Amino acid sequence: MFFVLSKVFDVFLSPFTWVLLLAAAAVPWSRKAARAYRRRRVLGAVALGLAWLASNDKVSDELAGYAEARVGDTYDATKTYDVVVMLGGVVDAATTEDRFAFNDNVERMLTTFDLLRTDRARFAIISGGDAAPARPGLTEADVVADQLERWGVSHERLIRETKARNTRENAVLVAEIVKERGFSRVLLVTSAVHMARSADCFRAVGLAVDVLGVDHRHRGWAASWVLPRADALSRNTALTRELSGRWIYRLRGFGRGP
């Protein structure tokens, strides 16, 4: 039930959804509504203001900085970890029956490959369930593990966790594997903006991990406050979802702070 509700709730977390709702409310759909000129003008102005903020580069950069700031990397390059845990979310929904595609989170996979290639980790747990609607039964774990094998990582070093559909399930199912295999030095790899929620979830299931955040989204330069950008709207939507997800997970008891 939580999984289904989280997907529905995503729609209402999107700034674009609220822009459309406010704009629709500002339209004079009837003669009575047409007379409420002041109310419609206010709603229209709010819709325009929200659209401008939600599509602003500077806003997305500040949100990314806030999202990435809470958890600092604890990765120790002098260690050899028993296992690196890579969370799914790198396979693009455009993946079809005859073509694989990866999204902006692909650095999770590249970093995991580098850790295995340089023997900074002995094994990798690739955690992720269904990868794309067009490929029922195809999992993130299978797609990523197959790609790592094509790059030369031996099959024996890759552990596929193919059931997790969200961060909570990542933590629960990975913890079971870690306990079963007797791993003690565990490194968690995911996107920096996703690391706070991920670390909370792993802490909540009693699994101590070092963390390594990748594909940082905070650029730190003076982005424009003026011009709206479609890609900024996409980033702000994703960041709003991530930040609200932390709050929801905490309320549900799925995350535990330091």
C-alpha positions, -999 to +999 in steps of 0.1 A: +000+000+000+028+024+009+044+018-025+012+026-044+005+057-024+040+070-029+036+068-066+002+087-065+016+112-040+044+120-065+018+137-088+008+161-060+045+169-051+052+182-086+053+220-089+039+217-124+008+200-111+001+230-088+008+255-116-018+237-137-043+236-109-039+273-100-041+283-137-072+262-141-088+278-110-080+313-125-099+306-157-135+320-158-154+288-164-188+304-158-205+338-157-204+337-119-166+329-120-161+357-146-174+382-120-148+371-095-121+390-113-099+398-083-097+362-071-089+350-106-062+376-109-046+365-077-047+328-086-032+336-120-004+356-105+004+328-080+004+303-109+029+324-128+051+330-098+052+293-090+060+285-126+088+310-126+103+296-093+099+260-103+117+265-136+145+286-121+181+274-123+191+292-091+163+276-071+172+241-083+209+247-075+200+259-040+177+229-034+204+205-047+229+221-023+205+217+006+197+181-003+234+171-006+246+189+025+233+167+053+255+136+048+292+139+042+311+110+026+327+086+050+343+065+023+379+055+032+401+049+002+426+030+023+400+003+031+391-028+011+353-031+017+337-065+019+309-052-003+298-021-021+260-016-022+247+002-053+211+013-052+191+011-084+176+040-103+200+041-133+179+024-159+159+048-181+122+042-186+129+044-223+145+010-221+126-013-246+127-049-256+157-045-277+176-015-262+189-005-228+192+031-218+207+047-187+197+080-171+214+108-152+221+085-122+245+063-142+275+075-121+263+051-094+271+023-118+304+038-130+316+044-094+307+008-084+326-005-114+356+016-105+355+003-069+355-033-081+381-027-108+406-012-083+398-038-056+385-013-032+355-037-028+355-075-030+318-079-039+289-057-051+253-059-042+232-044-070+198-036-055+168-028-077+136-044-089+116-038-121+135-016-145+110-004-171+073-007-179+081-020-214+101-049-200+080-067-174+102-089-152+134-071-162+151-058-131+176-030-125+199-055-107+200-077-138+206-048-163+234-033-142+251-066-133+250-078-169+267-045-179+294-048-153+301-084-165+305-070-200+331-046-186+350-075-172+338-079-136+335-116-128+300-131-122+310-144-088+316-109-074+281-096-083+251-102-060+218-094-076+189-082-053+160-081-077+129-073-055+134-038-041+110-012-054+120+018-032+147+029-008+130+012+023+130-021+005+166-016-007+177-013+029+156-043+043+166-067+015+203-057+014+205-060+052+193-096+049+220-104+023+248-087+043+238-107+074+236-140+054+270-134+038+287-122+070+299-089+055+311-064+080+327-035+060+299-022+038+300+009+015+268+024+002+268+042-032+240+063-045+233+098-058+244+126-033+208+140-032+195+106-023+221+097+003+204+112+033+172+092+029+192+061+020+215+064+050+185+069+073+169+037+059+199+016+063+204+030+099+168+021+107+173-016+098+205-017+120+230-018+091+262+003+097+276+016+064+301+040+050+287+062+024+299+076-010+276+101-027+280+105-065+266+125-094+264+157-074+238+182-087+249+213-067+270+233-091+277+263-068+279+289-094+257+319-099+229+304-119+203+328-134+174+341-113+157+354-145+153+330-173+130+300-169+144+266-180+125+234-188+154+213-174+153+233-141+116+225-138+125+188-141+153+191-115+131+210-091+104+184-094+128+156-086+144+175-057+110+183-042+101+147-044+134+136-027+132+162+001+095+154+009+104+117+007+128+121+037+100+136+058+075+109+048+100+081+055+107+096+089+069+097+097+065+061+086+094+050+108+114+039+078+143+063+084+164+070+115+186+101+118+221+101+132 
